[in-house]
């Protein structure tokens, strides 16, 4: 468990009933992120791993006081660099052509004069939930064909549409890379949860809130989410990142900047 004066974070990931874990996770300081390699595309494990590693590389140490528009701009810029990195895998290794991943990333900070906040950037169907008072609210909107069809007014939607993501990092040429950005106002004792669909597809918002609220240890909460999704017959990879906001949140400031590495598309083997 990573701890600061005002923030406690933890995570858990498991391959579940799959042969390979195509999820990846990053939790360090005020930055949390999960990524889920897109099914049907080659080597989703490498896509999600490259995405997380690149995000970690381009997020730099804090240098100035944070403001929500600046943090949102920097996090969006970072995900665009991640997209370049994942796309570049295919240019280096032809067998990785089309490899792609989702990503949900959150940066948690205290904005002077406003208190604790999170900026969440999302692409695909990995999710962020805000838990307060034992209730969970989904912050992100899934970028899937099913959601797109519902927004168009259709009601008779085939089941596989829930699994077809419409925006991704990497992927074939001309893939949609629309990044949605959200602001979350936080209070002490709030919880922020990021998870892949192996968890969110098999646990209700009520279950997510109950599991996260019954322990003060974010690593334990993340592990219990993984276990509960497994017990509910999830057949996907399982990943959760959890952040608890403490009573002293209003006293701490941690801004975000990013850097553009010379070669963001470094290929790393596990």
N, C-alpha and C positions, 0 to 999 in steps of 0.2 A: 504494500500500500504506500502510495506517495502522499506525503502530508506537507502542508504549509500552515501558516497562521490561520488561514481562512478557507482552505480547499483541501479535500481529501479525495483521492482518485484511486480507482482500481479497474481491473479488467480480467476477462477470462475468454479463452477460445478453445474450441474442440472440433475435430473433424466430424463428430457425430457418427452417423451410420454410413458416411461416404468413405471411399478409400483414401482420398486426398483432401486436405483442408485448403480450400481455395479462398478462405477468408484471411484477412490480415488486420492487425490492430496496432494503434500507437497511443500510448498514454504517457505524457511527460509534461511536467509543469502544468500550465494552464491549457494545453492543447490535447484534445482527444480526437481520435479518428478511427473509423472502421471502414473496411473495403471488402467487397464481395466479388470475386471473379465471375464474369458473366457465363452462365451455362450455355453450352453449344459452341462457344468460342474456344480456340486452343489455349491450353495452359493458363487457365484463370488464376492459378496459384501464383504464377510469375507476374501476371498483370496486377493483382492486388498487392503483392509484395513490392513491386516497383513503385506503385502509387504511394504506398505508405512511406517507403524509404525516401522518395523524392519530396513528399510533403515535409518530412522531418528535416531534410536538407535545406529546403528553401525558407523554412520558418526560422528566423534569427532571434537572438537575444533582445529583450526589450531595451529601447533607447529613449523613448519619449512618453509623455502622458497619453493614455488611450482615449479615443473618442469613437463612438460607434460607427460613423461613416468611414473613418479611416480603417478601422479593423475590418469592416465588411469589404472594403476595396482590396486590402492586402490579402485577405483570405481567398477572395475570388481570384486574384492574380496568382496566388499559389496553386489553386486547383487547375488553372489554365496551364501552368508549367507542368503539373502532374499529367495532364492530358497529352502534352507534347512528349513527355517521357515515355508514357505507355505506348503511344502511337509509334514512337521511334524504335521500339522493340522489333516491330515487324520489318523495319527497313534494315535491321542488322541480321535478323534471323528469319528467313522466309517461312519457316514452319510456325512462326508466331503471328503470321498475318491474320488480322482480325481479332487478336486478343484484346480483351476489354474488361473493365471493372466498374462497379459502382463506388461511391464514396460518400460518407457523411462525416463532416469535421466540425468541431466546435471549439471556439476559443473563449475562455471564461476570464473575465477581468472586472475590475472595479472602475467605473467611469466617474471622474471627479464631479461631485455635486449631484450624482444620480444613483450611485450605489452599484451593487454587483449586477453584471449582465453577461449574457453569452451571445456571440454571433455564430450562427450555424450555417454552413454551406453544404448543399446536398445535390447529388446527381445520381439518378437511379432510384432504387427502392429500399436502400438501407435507411433507417429511421432515427429520429431524435424525439424523445419524450421528455416533457417537463412534469415532474412529480411534486405536488404540494399538498400537504394535509391529507395524505393517503389517497390522492386522486391523480391519475396520469392523463395528461393531454398530449396528443400527437402534434408535434410542431411542424414536421416536414410533410409534404405531400408526395406520395409515390409518383414517380415518373414512369408509369406503365401504360400499356395499351388499354387496360380496363378502365383506369382513371380517365384517360383521354376520351374514351367512348361515353362514359357517364357524363362528362362535361359537355358532350355534344347532344345529350338528352336520350341516349340509347339505354334501354333497360334489359334487353335480352342479350347478355354478354357471355360469350363462350368462356369456359373456365380457364383455358390456357392463356387468355388475355391478361390474367392477373400476374403471370410469370414473364410476360414480354416487356422488357424495359425499353423505353423510348429515348432515353438520354443516357449516354455512357461516356466514360473516359477511355480513350483509345478506340478500338473497333475499326470497321471498314472505312474507306475514304468517304467523306461527307456525312459521317455519323453526327447526330445531333449532340451537342455538348452544352446544352442549356444548364446553367448552374443557378439553383434557387438559393437565396440568402434570406435568413430570418433573424430577427432580434428577439431575445428572450430576457425579460426583466426578472431578476432573481431576488429572493429574500433569504435570509438565514434559515437554515433547515430545509431548503429546497434541494431537490435531487435532479440531476440531468442524466439521462440514459441515452446512449447510442447503441444500436444493435443491428445486426443483419437479419434478413427475412427468415432465416432458420429459427429465430426466436420469435419475431413479431407475428409470423404466420401461425404460431401454435400457442401463444399466450395472449389473453385479452389484456386490454389496458388496465383493468382492475387487478388482474393477476400480477402484471408488471409492477404496479404500485405497491401491492401488498408485499411482494418479495423484497423490493428495494427498501421499504419502510420498516421492516421488522428487524433490521440489523444496522449497526453503526459502522460496519466494516464494508467498504465498497468492493473489495476483492471478494469477500464472502457473498455479497449481493450478486455480483457478476457470476460467480460460480453456481449459485443457486438458480439463477435464470437459465443457465446452460442445462443444469440438471432437470429443471422443471420442463423445459422444452423437449428434452430427450424423453422424459417420462410421458409427455403428451404425444409421443410417436413422431417427432420431427425426423425427417430423413435427409435433412440438409446440414451443412456446416453451421456451427453455433458460435456466435461471438457477441460479447457485450462489453461496453466501457461505461463506467459509472463515476459520477462526480457528486460529492456532497458539499454543500455550501454551509460553512459554520457560522457561529454567532459573531465572529470578528471580521466578517467579510468587508464591512464598510471601512475598515482601516488599512486595506492593502491595495496597491496599484501594480498591475503587471501588464504593460502594453505589448503590442505585437508589431514586429516588422518582418519583412521577408527579403531574401537575397536571391539573385538569379545566378545559379551555378553555371560554370562554363560548360559543363556537360551534364544536363539533368537526366539524360537517358542512360545512365550507367546500368549495366546488366549485372545483377547479383544472383548467384545461385544460393539456395538454402543450405 
